[in-house]
């Protein structure tokens, strides 16, 4: 079998989650979406922004990255 530069693609099927938010967090996320629209001129529902916000948070968390490397 040939050795390809492109690794096998990861699972891409979205996983649906339902979560409960504190009212103040919901308000902050709604306000963030409004600021996002003002900055980029495009409205996005909070639900579309949250996955990218979580990804950004996890990628910037050095402690998490270190623990993850140690685990693998």
C-alpha positions as protocol buffer text, in pm:
chain_id: "A"
residue {
  index: 1
  type: UNK
  ca { x: 0 y: 0 z: 0 }
}
residue {
  index: 2
  type: UNK
  ca { x: 143 y: 345 z: -87 }
}
residue {
  index: 3
  type: UNK
  ca { x: 252 y: 587 z: 183 }
}
residue {
  index: 4
  type: UNK
  ca { x: 38 y: 899 z: 134 }
}
residue {
  index: 5
  type: UNK
  ca { x: 120 y: 1244 z: 267 }
}
residue {
  index: 6
  type: UNK
  ca { x: -245 y: 1293 z: 353 }
}
residue {
  index: 7
  type: UNK
  ca { x: -341 y: 1096 z: 662 }
}
residue {
  index: 8
  type: UNK
  ca { x: -674 y: 920 z: 691 }
}
residue {
  index: 9
  type: UNK
  ca { x: -943 y: 1182 z: 741 }
}
residue {
  index: 10
  type: UNK
  ca { x: -1096 y: 1199 z: 1089 }
}
residue {
  index: 11
  type: UNK
  ca { x: -1460 y: 1127 z: 1163 }
}
residue {
  index: 12
  type: UNK
  ca { x: -1654 y: 1429 z: 1040 }
}
residue {
  index: 13
  type: UNK
  ca { x: -2010 y: 1338 z: 1130 }
}
residue {
  index: 14
  type: UNK
  ca { x: -2134 y: 1612 z: 1365 }
}
residue {
  index: 15
  type: UNK
  ca { x: -2233 y: 1512 z: 1716 }
}
residue {
  index: 16
  type: UNK
  ca { x: -2543 y: 1687 z: 1845 }
}
residue {
  index: 17
  type: UNK
  ca { x: -2533 y: 1796 z: 2207 }
}
residue {
  index: 18
  type: UNK
  ca { x: -2796 y: 1961 z: 2419 }
}
residue {
  index: 19
  type: UNK
  ca { x: -2673 y: 2175 z: 2706 }
}
residue {
  index: 20
  type: UNK
  ca { x: -2824 y: 2399 z: 2971 }
}
residue {
  index: 21
  type: UNK
  ca { x: -2681 y: 2748 z: 3007 }
}
residue {
  index: 22
  type: UNK
  ca { x: -2698 y: 2988 z: 3295 }
}
residue {
  index: 23
  type: UNK
  ca { x: -2906 y: 3293 z: 3197 }
}
residue {
  index: 24
  type: UNK
  ca { x: -2606 y: 3526 z: 3226 }
}
residue {
  index: 25
  type: UNK
  ca { x: -2397 y: 3305 z: 2996 }
}
residue {
  index: 26
  type: UNK
  ca { x: -2679 y: 3291 z: 2742 }
}
residue {
  index: 27
  type: UNK
  ca { x: -2703 y: 3671 z: 2755 }
}
residue {
  index: 28
  type: UNK
  ca { x: -2326 y: 3707 z: 2706 }
}
residue {
  index: 29
  type: UNK
  ca { x: -2333 y: 3470 z: 2407 }
}
residue {
  index: 30
  type: UNK
  ca { x: -2622 y: 3663 z: 2255 }
}
residue {
  index: 31
  type: UNK
  ca { x: -2429 y: 3987 z: 2302 }
}
residue {
  index: 32
  type: UNK
  ca { x: -2119 y: 3826 z: 2148 }
}
residue {
  index: 33
  type: UNK
  ca { x: -2323 y: 3729 z: 1842 }
}
residue {
  index: 34
  type: UNK
  ca { x: -2440 y: 4091 z: 1811 }
}
residue {
  index: 35
  type: UNK
  ca { x: -2082 y: 4220 z: 1829 }
}
residue {
  index: 36
  type: UNK
  ca { x: -1977 y: 3956 z: 1576 }
}
residue {
  index: 37
  type: UNK
  ca { x: -2244 y: 4085 z: 1338 }
}
residue {
  index: 38
  type: UNK
  ca { x: -2133 y: 4445 z: 1390 }
}
residue {
  index: 39
  type: UNK
  ca { x: -1769 y: 4356 z: 1321 }
}
residue {
  index: 40
  type: UNK
  ca { x: -1818 y: 4120 z: 1026 }
}
residue {
  index: 41
  type: UNK
  ca { x: -2148 y: 4245 z: 884 }
}
residue {
  index: 42
  type: UNK
  ca { x: -2298 y: 3900 z: 895 }
}
residue {
  index: 43
  type: UNK
  ca { x: -2536 y: 3759 z: 1154 }
}
residue {
  index: 44
  type: UNK
  ca { x: -2460 y: 3413 z: 1286 }
}
residue {
  index: 45
  type: UNK
  ca { x: -2676 y: 3223 z: 1533 }
}
residue {
  index: 46
  type: UNK
  ca { x: -2514 y: 3163 z: 1870 }
}
residue {
  index: 47
  type: UNK
  ca { x: -2532 y: 2789 z: 1805 }
}
residue {
  index: 48
  type: UNK
  ca { x: -2309 y: 2832 z: 1498 }
}
residue {
  index: 49
  type: UNK
  ca { x: -2052 y: 3038 z: 1688 }
}
residue {
  index: 50
  type: UNK
  ca { x: -2018 y: 2818 z: 1997 }
}
residue {
  index: 51
  type: UNK
  ca { x: -1829 y: 2526 z: 1834 }
}
residue {
  index: 52
  type: UNK
  ca { x: -1567 y: 2768 z: 1699 }
}
residue {
  index: 53
  type: UNK
  ca { x: -1544 y: 2943 z: 2035 }
}
residue {
  index: 54
  type: UNK
  ca { x: -1488 y: 2611 z: 2212 }
}
residue {
  index: 55
  type: UNK
  ca { x: -1226 y: 2506 z: 1956 }
}
residue {
  index: 56
  type: UNK
  ca { x: -1042 y: 2835 z: 2003 }
}
residue {
  index: 57
  type: UNK
  ca { x: -1055 y: 2797 z: 2381 }
}
residue {
  index: 58
  type: UNK
  ca { x: -923 y: 2440 z: 2376 }
}
residue {
  index: 59
  type: UNK
  ca { x: -645 y: 2526 z: 2130 }
}
residue {
  index: 60
  type: UNK
  ca { x: -527 y: 2811 z: 2354 }
}
residue {
  index: 61
  type: UNK
  ca { x: -533 y: 2615 z: 2681 }
}
residue {
  index: 62
  type: UNK
  ca { x: -170 y: 2520 z: 2743 }
}
residue {
  index: 63
  type: UNK
  ca { x: -248 y: 2302 z: 3043 }
}
residue {
  index: 64
  type: UNK
  ca { x: -496 y: 2100 z: 2841 }
}
residue {
  index: 65
  type: UNK
  ca { x: -249 y: 2063 z: 2552 }
}
residue {
  index: 66
  type: UNK
  ca { x: 22 y: 1942 z: 2791 }
}
residue {
  index: 67
  type: UNK
  ca { x: -213 y: 1691 z: 2958 }
}
residue {
  index: 68
  type: UNK
  ca { x: -331 y: 1569 z: 2619 }
}
residue {
  index: 69
  type: UNK
  ca { x: 26 y: 1515 z: 2496 }
}
residue {
  index: 70
  type: UNK
  ca { x: 115 y: 1328 z: 2814 }
}
residue {
  index: 71
  type: UNK
  ca { x: -185 y: 1102 z: 2770 }
}
residue {
  index: 72
  type: UNK
  ca { x: -91 y: 997 z: 2415 }
}
